[in-house]
Structure formats: C-alpha cells, structure tokens
Amino acid sequence: MSKVNNVFEAILKYGHDEDFIPEDSDEFEPTDAPAGSEAKIDILRRRVEFGLPLWHKHDRVDYTGLTGAVRPRE
C-alpha cells in the first residue's frame, strides 16, 4: 500500500469493503492470547490480511490463569 494521509484518501485510492463478508477456512483457529497483547494484535492483523473473521468463538475471553508482572508504586 503506497502512502496515503487519511482513511478518505485510502478509500478513494483502493475502494472500500463495505460488502465484505469474511469466510472461515483451515487457517481460522482460536487463540489463547489475552486481549490487548502483542500476540493477539498480530493474530487479529493476520486474520484481516487473510480475509478471515476477527473473532473466533473459542478465542480467550478472560485473563484466568495468567500472571503478570507486579510493579511496586514509588
């Protein structure tokens, strides 16, 4: 995609996908990546690139079982 300055220029140059309907395929697998993580964002990006639905019914929906870094307040 060549450089465009805003969404309106992108639509004028490349059109829009208003009628786009994503299709399931063998590549459409659930993810255990937590929401907001780099892994989840990468997976969502790949799903868009392959024309897949963004959300799989078996994607992780919560943070159960995850541990995070605790940073003490200063």
C-alpha angles and dihedrals in degrees: 000000000000119000117289124175101219145359093269092058089047091053092048092049102039105017124232136275098226091140095042114136114189118225130213117237140163088279091061103095130153121256131218091203113124121245114273095018122129088243093055092046091051091050092049090048091052091047090056092046091053094044093247127144113271097229127051116200089233098049116124110277101184144020097254113148095013124121125202138195114272115214116194118230117251 
